[in-house]
Amino acid sequence: MYDLHIPAMLYRGLLAENDKINALMKSPYAAEMLLAYSTLRRGELYESWIHGQGHIERVIMLGSIIAMGESFNERDTRLAIFACSYHDIGRSNDRRDDDHGTVSAGMIVSRNLVEIIPGITDREIAILQAAIATHSMHDSALEANQKKFGVAPEDYERCRRICWCLKDADNMDRVRLNDLDPKYLRLETSKGMVDTCWYLLNNYIAARRADLA
């Protein structure tokens, strides 16, 4: 599996021509994103071009920009970026699979991935599991998943924000399939990021090709 590209691209200034990425890198949210890259357990990721490491790297950055735009606090930013990092680990193929989110939600606990987040609580684990399970389902499944994974009622809104951040970041990387329809995005921040999605994908592909040449 090839090395992480986005941190190297940032270091080399290869993403410096996009306003939203520049704003992210000048904000406290950049530290959370870079921490996620540095602690990413690449061996746990599903291996493919469509849903593998490249997809995860981009979703982490897109999720970080959304968290910034939606003014997430530091803790919820960390939870959202964690969800972006491991939402597809339960995949067994690249086809549509509504259940892979639920499998991924179980694996973040069974493989002790949640220990990456210092001091994580049972309430936060439940939030992560509900958000990750719902990312591959219709939005209406969130309420049932919150109950299934034991999300505290007072955390429902927090869970929804984290879930929508993940779902929008994941959906925005559909540009790699030329299949992004902004009308299906949930958050106002996300709807203004279409150009950034294309910019990130095109530069990521160019950098990878250059490194493999």
C-alpha positions in Angstrom: 0.0 0.0 0.0 1.4 3.4 -1.0 2.3 6.0 1.6 0.0 8.8 2.6 -0.1 11.4 -0.1 -2.1 14.4 1.3 0.3 15.3 4.1 3.2 15.1 1.6 1.2 17.2 -0.8 0.6 19.8 1.9 4.2 19.9 2.8 5.2 20.4 -0.9 2.6 23.2 -1.3 0.7 21.2 -4.0 -2.8 22.2 -2.6 -2.1 25.8 -2.0 -4.3 27.2 -4.7 -7.6 26.4 -3.1 -9.1 29.0 -0.7 -11.0 26.4 1.5 -7.9 24.2 1.9 -5.8 27.3 2.7 -8.3 28.4 5.3 -8.2 25.0 6.9 -4.5 24.9 7.1 -4.5 28.3 8.9 -7.1 27.1 11.4 -6.9 24.9 14.6 -8.8 22.3 12.6 -5.6 21.5 10.6 -4.0 20.0 13.8 -6.9 17.5 14.2 -6.7 16.5 10.5 -2.9 16.0 10.6 -3.2 14.0 13.8 -5.7 11.7 12.1 -3.3 11.2 9.2 -0.4 10.5 11.6 -2.3 7.9 13.6 -4.2 6.3 10.6 -4.0 2.6 10.8 -3.6 1.9 7.1 -3.6 -1.8 7.6 -7.2 -1.7 8.7 -8.4 0.1 5.6 -10.2 -1.6 2.7 -7.9 -1.9 -0.2 -9.2 -0.6 -3.5 -9.0 2.5 -5.7 -12.7 3.3 -5.1 -13.0 2.8 -1.4 -9.4 2.4 -0.2 -6.7 4.7 1.2 -6.9 7.5 -1.4 -10.7 7.8 -0.8 -10.1 7.9 3.0 -7.4 10.5 2.8 -9.6 12.8 0.8 -12.7 12.2 3.0 -10.6 13.1 6.1 -9.7 16.4 4.5 -13.2 17.1 3.3 -14.6 16.2 6.7 -12.1 18.6 8.4 -13.2 21.5 6.1 -16.9 20.7 6.9 -16.1 20.6 10.7 -14.5 24.0 10.4 -17.3 25.5 8.3 -19.9 24.2 10.8 -17.9 25.4 13.8 -17.5 22.0 15.5 -15.8 22.0 18.8 -12.4 20.3 19.2 -13.9 17.0 20.5 -16.6 16.7 17.9 -14.1 17.5 15.2 -11.9 14.6 16.4 -14.9 12.2 16.5 -16.0 13.3 13.0 -12.6 12.9 11.5 -12.2 9.4 13.2 -15.5 8.4 11.6 -14.2 9.7 8.2 -11.1 7.6 8.7 -12.7 4.2 9.4 -16.2 4.3 7.9 -15.3 1.8 5.1 -13.3 -0.8 7.0 -16.2 -3.2 7.0 -16.3 -3.4 3.2 -15.8 -6.7 1.4 -16.3 -5.3 -2.1 -16.8 -2.0 -4.0 -20.5 -2.6 -4.9 -23.4 -1.0 -3.1 -23.6 -2.6 0.4 -26.0 -0.9 2.8 -24.7 -3.1 5.7 -21.0 -2.3 5.5 -21.5 0.7 7.7 -22.9 -1.5 10.5 -20.0 -3.9 10.1 -17.5 -1.0 10.2 -19.3 0.3 13.4 -18.6 -3.1 15.1 -15.0 -3.2 13.9 -14.0 0.1 15.4 -14.6 -1.6 18.8 -13.6 -5.2 18.1 -10.3 -4.0 16.6 -9.7 -1.5 19.4 -9.5 1.4 16.9 -11.4 3.7 19.3 -8.4 3.7 21.6 -6.8 6.1 19.1 -9.0 8.8 20.7 -7.6 9.5 24.2 -10.2 9.4 27.0 -13.0 8.3 24.7 -16.2 7.6 26.6 -18.9 4.9 26.1 -21.3 7.7 25.1 -18.8 8.9 22.4 -18.3 5.3 21.1 -22.1 5.0 20.7 -22.2 8.2 18.7 -19.4 7.0 16.4 -21.0 3.6 15.9 -24.4 5.1 15.0 -22.9 7.7 12.7 -20.7 5.1 10.9 -23.5 2.6 10.6 -25.8 5.2 9.1 -23.3 6.5 6.5 -24.2 3.6 4.2 -28.0 3.9 4.8 -30.7 6.4 4.1 -30.7 9.4 6.5 -33.9 8.1 8.1 -32.0 5.2 9.6 -30.1 7.4 12.0 -32.8 7.3 14.7 -33.0 3.5 14.7 -29.2 3.3 14.8 -29.0 5.7 17.7 -31.2 3.4 19.6 -29.5 0.3 18.5 -26.0 1.5 19.6 -27.3 3.1 22.8 -26.8 6.8 22.0 -28.0 8.9 24.9 -31.1 11.0 23.9 -29.2 14.1 24.9 -26.5 13.2 22.4 -28.9 12.7 19.4 -28.2 16.2 17.9 -24.4 15.8 18.4 -24.6 12.4 16.7 -26.6 13.8 13.8 -24.1 16.6 13.2 -21.2 14.1 13.2 -23.1 11.7 10.9 -24.0 14.4 8.4 -20.4 15.6 8.3 -19.3 12.0 7.5 -22.0 11.4 5.0 -21.4 14.7 3.2 -17.6 14.2 3.1 -18.0 10.7 1.8 -20.6 11.7 -0.8 -18.4 14.6 -2.0 -15.6 12.2 -3.0 -18.1 10.8 -5.4 -16.4 13.1 -7.9 -14.0 10.2 -8.4 -16.9 8.4 -10.0 -18.2 11.6 -11.7 -21.3 11.1 -9.6 -21.7 14.0 -7.2 -25.1 15.7 -7.1 -24.9 18.7 -4.6 -28.6 18.6 -4.0 -28.2 15.5 -1.9 -25.7 17.2 0.4 -27.0 18.0 3.8 -24.9 20.9 5.2 -24.6 24.4 3.9 -20.8 24.2 4.2 -20.8 21.1 2.0 -22.9 22.7 -0.8 -20.2 25.3 -1.3 -17.4 22.8 -1.6 -17.9 21.2 -5.0 -15.0 23.0 -6.6 -12.8 22.0 -3.7 -13.7 18.3 -4.2 -12.7 18.3 -7.8 -9.5 20.3 -7.0 -8.5 17.8 -4.3 -9.2 14.8 -6.5 -7.4 16.0 -9.6 -4.3 17.1 -7.6 -4.3 13.8 -5.6 -4.4 11.8 -8.8 -1.6 13.9 -10.4 0.6 13.6 -7.4 0.1 9.9 -7.1 0.9 9.4 -10.8 4.1 11.5 -10.5 5.2 9.5 -7.5 4.6 6.2 -9.2 6.3 7.3 -12.5 
